[in-house]
């Protein structure tokens, strides 16, 4: 597709919020300046990683990346992957969204996925890992996690595939089978987790042997080192955790995985970048748990300044011929401001107006119908118990490290900004939810 497009059907396709932009995509623009950042996110991480590798006291580089869902993290991470590759690193990047059950995520699931993606990437790149080592890992993992009957099935499938010219090694098939079981089968998920927890020390020894072999191979091939980027974890479901009596513990599924179980996530013997939920940004234990200075934050675009509105308009103009598709400029500005600086919500609003439009051009009624739809969506996310927290943000433009804000940040009800200093505000759609705003403004 050639951009910008000039008809509604093409505009709908050009504004898909669920697909990150490829590295060389002509629709990309650098929003770091209007996010309030002094340095481009990609430049900052690439520089810090290169500097860390020169520090002999730091064995592995770790980094956490956060920001609201839909702020453009995946697009930036793909650019980071390309930048690191240009600087001589071998990068394994993957997005967990389609590979994990985001409603129930364990560190075991993530480690299995890392092993699977490393093995798959090396096989696809035709980098041969030590066969005896892979067979050793396969036999231990198979004997530990699956029945003899399932092992026979794997051997049979591999033999049949070999006859057709498809060659997926047993370890690759086993890791794929375990990851699929963890994702889609509740009973199998719990069995695999319990088994590998019992055999934790051996599991980690085998797991890291695979990573160490991978690092050896990439260095042998002329790369500086192996880096694994795990994207999509910021999308895991948020749930407060209760004790056996049903009382809230003050923890959540987010803090349980990334704070309480950080040691397990730190286990991989390689350089590692995780995305994490923005609900954890104010958890003081997060940086300590991962032994990093601070997570890298990708804030929303600051629309309080004219430049922010202008840059999101330019972003949209890279995809759509605005004069052809919209009746007037004011309609574009209305959509940009209603997005609250979230690229994802801007893309969603454009798609909604494309669906609503009954003529070749988007009209005022089409835009207002989309806005009402977005307001209803955010209305459903607000609970009466949230009013005090929303009032505090509305009045003070700040979010504190209180767990009561976590779900609201995760659901983008509250937006985090960087304007020289941190600030926050309610999503513009929330500010049009009449019943909630009456209560927020009542005191």
PyMOL commands that set and color helices and strands:
alter all, ss='L'
color gray80, all
select helices_A, chain A and resi 8-14+32-35+41-53+73-86+96-98+107-124+131-145+148-163+170-184+186-198+200-220+233-235+253-260+262-265+278-280+285-290+306-317+322-325+329-338+343-356+364-381+384-396+403-410+430-432+434-440
alter helices_A, ss='H'
color red, helices_A
select strands_A, chain A and resi 62-66+90-95+226-231+240-242+248-252+271-275+296-297+414-418+422-426
alter strands_A, ss='S'
color yellow, strands_A
deselect
rebuild
show_as cartoon
